[in-house]
Amino acid sequence: MTSISPVVRWSAGVVGLLSALFALPACSQKSAEKCADAQKVARQAVEGQNFDSARQWREYAYKHCEDAAALAALDKELVDREAAIKAETERTEKRKAESAQLVKLFLDFVAQNRAAPDRAAAAPTCEAPPEGAPASKQKDRFCTGARVAGPFTLAARYWEADPTAVRFTTTPEDPVDCAALGGVVAKTWGVPAVGGKTAERSRCTLGGPLSGLTAVVSKAEKADVHVFSASYVERDPGSRPMLEGP
Protein backbone atom coordinates (compact mmCIF):
# COMPACT_ATOMS: atom_id res chain seq x y z
CA MET A 1 0.00 0.00 0.00
CA THR A 2 1.40 3.33 -1.07
CA SER A 3 1.54 6.04 1.64
CA ILE A 4 0.70 9.71 0.88
CA SER A 5 3.33 12.25 1.78
CA PRO A 6 2.37 14.78 4.49
CA VAL A 7 3.44 17.55 2.13
CA VAL A 8 1.07 16.35 -0.56
CA ARG A 9 -1.76 16.13 1.97
CA TRP A 10 -1.03 19.71 3.14
CA SER A 11 -0.95 21.00 -0.46
CA ALA A 12 -4.25 19.38 -1.26
CA GLY A 13 -5.80 20.90 1.83
CA VAL A 14 -4.66 24.39 0.90
CA VAL A 15 -6.03 24.04 -2.62
CA GLY A 16 -9.35 22.90 -1.25
CA LEU A 17 -9.52 25.79 1.20
CA LEU A 18 -8.71 28.35 -1.50
CA SER A 19 -11.31 26.83 -3.78
CA ALA A 20 -13.89 27.17 -1.04
CA LEU A 21 -12.96 30.78 -0.37
CA PHE A 22 -13.20 31.73 -4.02
CA ALA A 23 -16.54 30.05 -4.22
CA LEU A 24 -17.94 32.34 -1.49
CA PRO A 25 -19.77 35.53 -2.65
CA ALA A 26 -17.73 38.73 -2.40
CA CYS A 27 -18.37 40.85 0.65
CA SER A 28 -20.96 43.47 -0.35
CA GLN A 29 -20.30 47.15 0.42
CA LYS A 30 -23.90 48.14 -0.30
CA SER A 31 -25.87 49.85 2.45
CA ALA A 32 -29.47 51.00 2.20
CA GLU A 33 -28.92 53.55 4.96
CA LYS A 34 -25.81 55.04 3.36
CA CYS A 35 -27.53 54.96 -0.03
CA ALA A 36 -30.48 56.99 1.27
CA ASP A 37 -28.21 59.45 3.07
CA ALA A 38 -26.04 59.95 -0.02
CA GLN A 39 -29.04 60.69 -2.24
CA LYS A 40 -30.49 63.08 0.32
CA VAL A 41 -27.25 65.05 0.73
CA ALA A 42 -26.68 65.11 -3.04
CA ARG A 43 -30.09 66.68 -3.56
CA GLN A 44 -29.49 69.20 -0.77
CA ALA A 45 -26.20 70.18 -2.40
CA VAL A 46 -27.97 70.79 -5.69
CA GLU A 47 -30.60 72.97 -4.02
CA GLY A 48 -27.73 74.95 -2.53
CA GLN A 49 -26.20 75.15 -6.02
CA ASN A 50 -23.07 73.35 -4.79
CA PHE A 51 -22.75 71.07 -7.80
CA ASP A 52 -19.20 69.84 -7.03
CA SER A 53 -20.41 68.51 -3.69
CA ALA A 54 -23.50 67.02 -5.36
CA ARG A 55 -21.33 65.07 -7.78
CA GLN A 56 -19.17 63.73 -4.94
CA TRP A 57 -22.24 62.50 -3.05
CA ARG A 58 -23.61 61.01 -6.25
CA GLU A 59 -20.44 58.91 -6.53
CA TYR A 60 -20.82 57.88 -2.90
CA ALA A 61 -24.41 56.83 -3.65
CA TYR A 62 -23.18 54.60 -6.47
CA LYS A 63 -20.95 52.73 -4.01
CA HIS A 64 -23.77 51.98 -1.60
CA CYS A 65 -27.01 51.77 -3.63
CA GLU A 66 -28.33 48.47 -4.98
CA ASP A 67 -31.19 49.94 -7.02
CA ALA A 68 -29.90 50.92 -10.47
CA ALA A 69 -33.20 52.62 -11.34
CA ALA A 70 -32.95 54.85 -8.27
CA LEU A 71 -29.42 55.82 -9.27
CA ALA A 72 -30.51 56.63 -12.81
CA ALA A 73 -33.33 58.78 -11.43
CA LEU A 74 -30.86 60.59 -9.17
CA ASP A 75 -28.54 61.24 -12.11
CA LYS A 76 -31.38 62.68 -14.19
CA GLU A 77 -32.59 64.83 -11.32
CA LEU A 78 -29.13 66.26 -10.69
CA VAL A 79 -28.44 66.95 -14.37
CA ASP A 80 -31.85 68.53 -14.98
CA ARG A 81 -31.68 70.63 -11.84
CA GLU A 82 -28.18 71.89 -12.60
CA ALA A 83 -29.23 72.80 -16.15
CA ALA A 84 -32.35 74.61 -14.89
CA ILE A 85 -30.43 76.60 -12.27
CA LYS A 86 -27.75 77.51 -14.81
CA ALA A 87 -30.40 78.68 -17.28
CA GLU A 88 -32.18 80.72 -14.60
CA THR A 89 -28.90 82.30 -13.51
CA GLU A 90 -28.14 83.27 -17.10
CA ARG A 91 -31.63 84.76 -17.48
CA THR A 92 -31.23 86.72 -14.25
CA GLU A 93 -27.83 88.09 -15.24
CA LYS A 94 -29.13 89.04 -18.67
CA ARG A 95 -32.14 90.80 -17.16
CA LYS A 96 -29.94 92.72 -14.72
CA ALA A 97 -27.68 93.83 -17.56
CA GLU A 98 -30.68 94.93 -19.63
CA SER A 99 -32.15 96.84 -16.68
CA ALA A 100 -28.84 98.62 -16.04
CA GLN A 101 -28.59 99.54 -19.72
CA LEU A 102 -32.20 100.77 -19.73
CA VAL A 103 -31.59 102.96 -16.66
CA LYS A 104 -28.62 104.58 -18.41
CA LEU A 105 -30.67 105.23 -21.57
CA PHE A 106 -33.52 106.58 -19.46
CA LEU A 107 -31.32 109.00 -17.52
CA ASP A 108 -29.83 110.27 -20.78
CA PHE A 109 -33.34 110.60 -22.22
CA VAL A 110 -34.47 112.69 -19.24
CA ALA A 111 -31.36 114.88 -19.23
CA GLN A 112 -31.62 115.59 -22.95
CA ASN A 113 -35.35 116.37 -22.93
CA ARG A 114 -36.14 117.88 -19.53
CA ALA A 115 -36.09 121.42 -20.94
CA ALA A 116 -38.13 120.59 -24.04
CA PRO A 117 -40.07 117.33 -23.55
CA ASP A 118 -42.28 118.25 -26.51
CA ARG A 119 -39.28 117.30 -28.64
CA ALA A 120 -38.70 113.97 -26.94
CA ALA A 121 -40.64 112.12 -29.65
CA ALA A 122 -41.35 112.75 -33.31
CA ALA A 123 -45.12 112.43 -33.01
CA PRO A 124 -46.50 113.14 -29.53
CA THR A 125 -50.19 112.58 -28.85
CA CYS A 126 -52.26 115.10 -26.91
CA GLU A 127 -55.53 115.07 -25.03
CA ALA A 128 -58.48 116.92 -26.48
CA PRO A 129 -58.51 120.64 -25.54
CA PRO A 130 -60.91 121.66 -22.77
CA GLU A 131 -64.41 121.82 -24.20
CA GLY A 132 -65.36 125.34 -25.21
CA ALA A 133 -61.93 126.67 -24.27
CA PRO A 134 -60.81 129.86 -26.04
CA ALA A 135 -57.80 129.77 -28.32
CA SER A 136 -55.55 130.95 -25.50
CA LYS A 137 -56.47 127.82 -23.49
CA GLN A 138 -56.26 125.23 -26.26
CA LYS A 139 -52.90 124.03 -24.95
CA ASP A 140 -54.09 123.49 -21.40
CA ARG A 141 -53.78 119.73 -21.74
CA PHE A 142 -51.33 116.86 -21.35
CA CYS A 143 -49.36 115.41 -24.23
CA THR A 144 -47.29 112.22 -24.34
CA GLY A 145 -44.27 111.42 -26.45
CA ALA A 146 -42.54 108.03 -26.46
CA ARG A 147 -39.46 106.35 -27.85
CA VAL A 148 -38.84 102.62 -28.10
CA ALA A 149 -35.61 101.09 -26.82
CA GLY A 150 -35.74 97.40 -27.72
CA PRO A 151 -38.61 95.90 -25.70
CA PHE A 152 -38.79 98.99 -23.48
CA THR A 153 -40.46 102.38 -23.78
CA LEU A 154 -39.19 105.80 -22.71
CA ALA A 155 -42.11 108.17 -22.27
CA ALA A 156 -42.53 111.86 -21.49
CA ARG A 157 -45.88 113.27 -20.34
CA TYR A 158 -45.99 117.06 -20.23
CA TRP A 159 -48.35 120.04 -20.04
CA GLU A 160 -48.45 121.49 -23.54
CA ALA A 161 -48.86 125.08 -22.39
CA ASP A 162 -45.89 124.65 -20.02
CA PRO A 163 -43.67 121.70 -21.08
CA THR A 164 -41.46 122.08 -18.00
CA ALA A 165 -44.33 120.42 -16.12
CA VAL A 166 -43.19 116.96 -17.14
CA ARG A 167 -43.03 113.36 -15.96
CA PHE A 168 -40.68 110.83 -17.59
CA THR A 169 -41.43 107.11 -17.22
CA THR A 170 -39.95 103.75 -18.10
CA THR A 171 -40.50 100.19 -16.84
CA PRO A 172 -37.42 97.99 -16.27
CA GLU A 173 -37.69 94.27 -15.58
CA ASP A 174 -35.82 94.48 -12.27
CA PRO A 175 -36.43 96.84 -9.34
CA VAL A 176 -34.49 100.12 -9.42
CA ASP A 177 -33.41 102.06 -6.34
CA CYS A 178 -32.53 105.72 -5.82
CA ALA A 179 -28.80 105.02 -5.98
CA ALA A 180 -29.17 103.58 -9.49
CA LEU A 181 -30.57 106.95 -10.57
CA GLY A 182 -27.77 108.87 -8.87
CA GLY A 183 -30.09 110.09 -6.14
CA VAL A 184 -30.73 109.74 -2.42
CA VAL A 185 -33.86 108.58 -0.60
CA ALA A 186 -36.07 111.41 0.63
CA LYS A 187 -39.13 109.38 1.69
CA THR A 188 -40.25 105.74 1.79
CA TRP A 189 -43.70 104.17 2.13
CA GLY A 190 -45.51 100.93 1.37
CA VAL A 191 -47.86 100.21 -1.53
CA PRO A 192 -50.00 97.14 -2.35
CA ALA A 193 -48.24 94.51 -4.46
CA VAL A 194 -49.08 91.21 -6.16
CA GLY A 195 -50.35 88.42 -3.92
CA GLY A 196 -51.52 90.70 -1.14
CA LYS A 197 -47.98 91.73 -0.34
CA THR A 198 -46.57 95.21 0.20
CA ALA A 199 -43.80 96.76 -1.88
CA GLU A 200 -41.54 99.57 -0.73
CA ARG A 201 -41.77 102.79 -2.73
CA SER A 202 -39.29 105.65 -2.42
CA ARG A 203 -38.97 109.25 -3.48
CA CYS A 204 -35.48 110.20 -4.60
CA THR A 205 -33.81 113.59 -4.63
CA LEU A 206 -31.73 113.68 -7.81
CA GLY A 207 -28.47 115.45 -8.54
CA GLY A 208 -26.09 116.07 -11.42
CA PRO A 209 -27.77 116.54 -14.81
CA LEU A 210 -31.14 115.76 -13.18
CA SER A 211 -30.75 118.20 -10.30
CA GLY A 212 -34.08 119.84 -9.46
CA LEU A 213 -36.09 116.80 -10.50
CA THR A 214 -37.54 114.06 -8.29
CA ALA A 215 -37.83 110.34 -8.91
CA VAL A 216 -40.10 107.60 -7.59
CA VAL A 217 -39.02 103.94 -7.59
CA SER A 218 -40.49 100.72 -6.18
CA LYS A 219 -38.92 97.49 -4.95
CA ALA A 220 -40.91 95.27 -7.30
CA GLU A 221 -40.33 93.63 -10.65
CA LYS A 222 -41.64 95.55 -13.67
CA ALA A 223 -42.40 98.59 -11.53
CA ASP A 224 -42.55 101.98 -13.25
CA VAL A 225 -39.72 104.43 -12.66
CA HIS A 226 -40.83 108.08 -12.73
CA VAL A 227 -38.76 111.25 -12.89
CA PHE A 228 -40.75 114.45 -12.67
CA SER A 229 -40.70 118.19 -12.02
CA ALA A 230 -42.45 119.89 -9.10
CA SER A 231 -44.72 121.73 -11.51
CA TYR A 232 -45.91 118.46 -12.97
CA VAL A 233 -47.61 117.47 -9.72
CA GLU A 234 -49.29 120.87 -9.62
CA ARG A 235 -50.75 120.23 -13.09
CA ASP A 236 -51.71 116.64 -12.26
CA PRO A 237 -52.83 116.61 -8.60
CA GLY A 238 -54.29 113.13 -9.06
CA SER A 239 -50.75 111.78 -9.27
CA ARG A 240 -49.82 112.96 -5.77
CA PRO A 241 -50.54 109.66 -3.98
CA MET A 242 -48.32 107.79 -6.44
CA LEU A 243 -45.52 110.36 -6.61
CA GLU A 244 -45.57 111.87 -3.12
CA GLY A 245 -47.02 109.09 -0.96
CA PRO A 246 -49.29 109.43 2.06
RODREN-977230 format. One line per field, with one value per residue (C-alpha): residue number from 1; residue in three letters; x, y, z. Coordinates in nm, 2 decimals, decimal comma, always signed. Layout:
! residues N
n	c(NUM_...)
res	c(Ala_...)
c1	c(X_...)
c2	c(Y_...)
c3	c(Z_...)
//
This chain:
! residues 246
n	c(1_2_3_4_5_6_7_8_9_10_11_12_13_14_15_16_17_18_19_20_21_22_23_24_25_26_27_28_29_30_31_32_33_34_35_36_37_38_39_40_41_42_43_44_45_46_47_48_49_50_51_52_53_54_55_56_57_58_59_60_61_62_63_64_65_66_67_68_69_70_71_72_73_74_75_76_77_78_79_80_81_82_83_84_85_86_87_88_89_90_91_92_93_94_95_96_97_98_99_100_101_102_103_104_105_106_107_108_109_110_111_112_113_114_115_116_117_118_119_120_121_122_123_124_125_126_127_128_129_130_131_132_133_134_135_136_137_138_139_140_141_142_143_144_145_146_147_148_149_150_151_152_153_154_155_156_157_158_159_160_161_162_163_164_165_166_167_168_169_170_171_172_173_174_175_176_177_178_179_180_181_182_183_184_185_186_187_188_189_190_191_192_193_194_195_196_197_198_199_200_201_202_203_204_205_206_207_208_209_210_211_212_213_214_215_216_217_218_219_220_221_222_223_224_225_226_227_228_229_230_231_232_233_234_235_236_237_238_239_240_241_242_243_244_245_246)
res	c(Met_Thr_Ser_Ile_Ser_Pro_Val_Val_Arg_Trp_Ser_Ala_Gly_Val_Val_Gly_Leu_Leu_Ser_Ala_Leu_Phe_Ala_Leu_Pro_Ala_Cys_Ser_Gln_Lys_Ser_Ala_Glu_Lys_Cys_Ala_Asp_Ala_Gln_Lys_Val_Ala_Arg_Gln_Ala_Val_Glu_Gly_Gln_Asn_Phe_Asp_Ser_Ala_Arg_Gln_Trp_Arg_Glu_Tyr_Ala_Tyr_Lys_His_Cys_Glu_Asp_Ala_Ala_Ala_Leu_Ala_Ala_Leu_Asp_Lys_Glu_Leu_Val_Asp_Arg_Glu_Ala_Ala_Ile_Lys_Ala_Glu_Thr_Glu_Arg_Thr_Glu_Lys_Arg_Lys_Ala_Glu_Ser_Ala_Gln_Leu_Val_Lys_Leu_Phe_Leu_Asp_Phe_Val_Ala_Gln_Asn_Arg_Ala_Ala_Pro_Asp_Arg_Ala_Ala_Ala_Ala_Pro_Thr_Cys_Glu_Ala_Pro_Pro_Glu_Gly_Ala_Pro_Ala_Ser_Lys_Gln_Lys_Asp_Arg_Phe_Cys_Thr_Gly_Ala_Arg_Val_Ala_Gly_Pro_Phe_Thr_Leu_Ala_Ala_Arg_Tyr_Trp_Glu_Ala_Asp_Pro_Thr_Ala_Val_Arg_Phe_Thr_Thr_Thr_Pro_Glu_Asp_Pro_Val_Asp_Cys_Ala_Ala_Leu_Gly_Gly_Val_Val_Ala_Lys_Thr_Trp_Gly_Val_Pro_Ala_Val_Gly_Gly_Lys_Thr_Ala_Glu_Arg_Ser_Arg_Cys_Thr_Leu_Gly_Gly_Pro_Leu_Ser_Gly_Leu_Thr_Ala_Val_Val_Ser_Lys_Ala_Glu_Lys_Ala_Asp_Val_His_Val_Phe_Ser_Ala_Ser_Tyr_Val_Glu_Arg_Asp_Pro_Gly_Ser_Arg_Pro_Met_Leu_Glu_Gly_Pro)
c1	c(+0,00_+0,14_+0,15_+0,07_+0,33_+0,24_+0,34_+0,11_-0,18_-0,10_-0,09_-0,42_-0,58_-0,47_-0,60_-0,93_-0,95_-0,87_-1,13_-1,39_-1,30_-1,32_-1,65_-1,79_-1,98_-1,77_-1,84_-2,10_-2,03_-2,39_-2,59_-2,95_-2,89_-2,58_-2,75_-3,05_-2,82_-2,60_-2,90_-3,05_-2,73_-2,67_-3,01_-2,95_-2,62_-2,80_-3,06_-2,77_-2,62_-2,31_-2,27_-1,92_-2,04_-2,35_-2,13_-1,92_-2,22_-2,36_-2,04_-2,08_-2,44_-2,32_-2,09_-2,38_-2,70_-2,83_-3,12_-2,99_-3,32_-3,29_-2,94_-3,05_-3,33_-3,09_-2,85_-3,14_-3,26_-2,91_-2,84_-3,19_-3,17_-2,82_-2,92_-3,23_-3,04_-2,78_-3,04_-3,22_-2,89_-2,81_-3,16_-3,12_-2,78_-2,91_-3,21_-2,99_-2,77_-3,07_-3,21_-2,88_-2,86_-3,22_-3,16_-2,86_-3,07_-3,35_-3,13_-2,98_-3,33_-3,45_-3,14_-3,16_-3,53_-3,61_-3,61_-3,81_-4,01_-4,23_-3,93_-3,87_-4,06_-4,13_-4,51_-4,65_-5,02_-5,23_-5,55_-5,85_-5,85_-6,09_-6,44_-6,54_-6,19_-6,08_-5,78_-5,56_-5,65_-5,63_-5,29_-5,41_-5,38_-5,13_-4,94_-4,73_-4,43_-4,25_-3,95_-3,88_-3,56_-3,57_-3,86_-3,88_-4,05_-3,92_-4,21_-4,25_-4,59_-4,60_-4,84_-4,85_-4,89_-4,59_-4,37_-4,15_-4,43_-4,32_-4,30_-4,07_-4,14_-3,99_-4,05_-3,74_-3,77_-3,58_-3,64_-3,45_-3,34_-3,25_-2,88_-2,92_-3,06_-2,78_-3,01_-3,07_-3,39_-3,61_-3,91_-4,03_-4,37_-4,55_-4,79_-5,00_-4,82_-4,91_-5,03_-5,15_-4,80_-4,66_-4,38_-4,15_-4,18_-3,93_-3,90_-3,55_-3,38_-3,17_-2,85_-2,61_-2,78_-3,11_-3,08_-3,41_-3,61_-3,75_-3,78_-4,01_-3,90_-4,05_-3,89_-4,09_-4,03_-4,16_-4,24_-4,25_-3,97_-4,08_-3,88_-4,08_-4,07_-4,24_-4,47_-4,59_-4,76_-4,93_-5,08_-5,17_-5,28_-5,43_-5,08_-4,98_-5,05_-4,83_-4,55_-4,56_-4,70_-4,93)
c2	c(+0,00_+0,33_+0,60_+0,97_+1,23_+1,48_+1,75_+1,64_+1,61_+1,97_+2,10_+1,94_+2,09_+2,44_+2,40_+2,29_+2,58_+2,84_+2,68_+2,72_+3,08_+3,17_+3,00_+3,23_+3,55_+3,87_+4,09_+4,35_+4,71_+4,81_+4,99_+5,10_+5,35_+5,50_+5,50_+5,70_+5,94_+6,00_+6,07_+6,31_+6,51_+6,51_+6,67_+6,92_+7,02_+7,08_+7,30_+7,50_+7,51_+7,33_+7,11_+6,98_+6,85_+6,70_+6,51_+6,37_+6,25_+6,10_+5,89_+5,79_+5,68_+5,46_+5,27_+5,20_+5,18_+4,85_+4,99_+5,09_+5,26_+5,48_+5,58_+5,66_+5,88_+6,06_+6,12_+6,27_+6,48_+6,63_+6,69_+6,85_+7,06_+7,19_+7,28_+7,46_+7,66_+7,75_+7,87_+8,07_+8,23_+8,33_+8,48_+8,67_+8,81_+8,90_+9,08_+9,27_+9,38_+9,49_+9,68_+9,86_+9,95_+10,08_+10,30_+10,46_+10,52_+10,66_+10,90_+11,03_+11,06_+11,27_+11,49_+11,56_+11,64_+11,79_+12,14_+12,06_+11,73_+11,83_+11,73_+11,40_+11,21_+11,27_+11,24_+11,31_+11,26_+11,51_+11,51_+11,69_+12,06_+12,17_+12,18_+12,53_+12,67_+12,99_+12,98_+13,09_+12,78_+12,52_+12,40_+12,35_+11,97_+11,69_+11,54_+11,22_+11,14_+10,80_+10,64_+10,26_+10,11_+9,74_+9,59_+9,90_+10,24_+10,58_+10,82_+11,19_+11,33_+11,71_+12,00_+12,15_+12,51_+12,46_+12,17_+12,21_+12,04_+11,70_+11,34_+11,08_+10,71_+10,37_+10,02_+9,80_+9,43_+9,45_+9,68_+10,01_+10,21_+10,57_+10,50_+10,36_+10,70_+10,89_+11,01_+10,97_+10,86_+11,14_+10,94_+10,57_+10,42_+10,09_+10,02_+9,71_+9,45_+9,12_+8,84_+9,07_+9,17_+9,52_+9,68_+9,96_+10,28_+10,56_+10,93_+11,02_+11,36_+11,37_+11,54_+11,61_+11,65_+11,58_+11,82_+11,98_+11,68_+11,41_+11,03_+10,76_+10,39_+10,07_+9,75_+9,53_+9,36_+9,56_+9,86_+10,20_+10,44_+10,81_+11,13_+11,45_+11,82_+11,99_+12,17_+11,85_+11,75_+12,09_+12,02_+11,66_+11,66_+11,31_+11,18_+11,30_+10,97_+10,78_+11,04_+11,19_+10,91_+10,94)
c3	c(+0,00_-0,11_+0,16_+0,09_+0,18_+0,45_+0,21_-0,06_+0,20_+0,31_-0,05_-0,13_+0,18_+0,09_-0,26_-0,12_+0,12_-0,15_-0,38_-0,10_-0,04_-0,40_-0,42_-0,15_-0,26_-0,24_+0,07_-0,03_+0,04_-0,03_+0,25_+0,22_+0,50_+0,34_+0,00_+0,13_+0,31_+0,00_-0,22_+0,03_+0,07_-0,30_-0,36_-0,08_-0,24_-0,57_-0,40_-0,25_-0,60_-0,48_-0,78_-0,70_-0,37_-0,54_-0,78_-0,49_-0,30_-0,62_-0,65_-0,29_-0,36_-0,65_-0,40_-0,16_-0,36_-0,50_-0,70_-1,05_-1,13_-0,83_-0,93_-1,28_-1,14_-0,92_-1,21_-1,42_-1,13_-1,07_-1,44_-1,50_-1,18_-1,26_-1,62_-1,49_-1,23_-1,48_-1,73_-1,46_-1,35_-1,71_-1,75_-1,42_-1,52_-1,87_-1,72_-1,47_-1,76_-1,96_-1,67_-1,60_-1,97_-1,97_-1,67_-1,84_-2,16_-1,95_-1,75_-2,08_-2,22_-1,92_-1,92_-2,29_-2,29_-1,95_-2,09_-2,40_-2,35_-2,65_-2,86_-2,69_-2,96_-3,33_-3,30_-2,95_-2,89_-2,69_-2,50_-2,65_-2,55_-2,28_-2,42_-2,52_-2,43_-2,60_-2,83_-2,55_-2,35_-2,63_-2,50_-2,14_-2,17_-2,14_-2,42_-2,43_-2,65_-2,65_-2,78_-2,81_-2,68_-2,77_-2,57_-2,35_-2,38_-2,27_-2,23_-2,15_-2,03_-2,02_-2,00_-2,35_-2,24_-2,00_-2,11_-1,80_-1,61_-1,71_-1,60_-1,76_-1,72_-1,81_-1,68_-1,63_-1,56_-1,23_-0,93_-0,94_-0,63_-0,58_-0,60_-0,95_-1,06_-0,89_-0,61_-0,24_-0,06_+0,06_+0,17_+0,18_+0,21_+0,14_-0,15_-0,23_-0,45_-0,62_-0,39_-0,11_-0,03_+0,02_-0,19_-0,07_-0,27_-0,24_-0,35_-0,46_-0,46_-0,78_-0,85_-1,14_-1,48_-1,32_-1,03_-0,95_-1,05_-0,83_-0,89_-0,76_-0,76_-0,62_-0,50_-0,73_-1,07_-1,37_-1,15_-1,32_-1,27_-1,27_-1,29_-1,27_-1,20_-0,91_-1,15_-1,30_-0,97_-0,96_-1,31_-1,23_-0,86_-0,91_-0,93_-0,58_-0,40_-0,64_-0,66_-0,31_-0,10_+0,21)
//
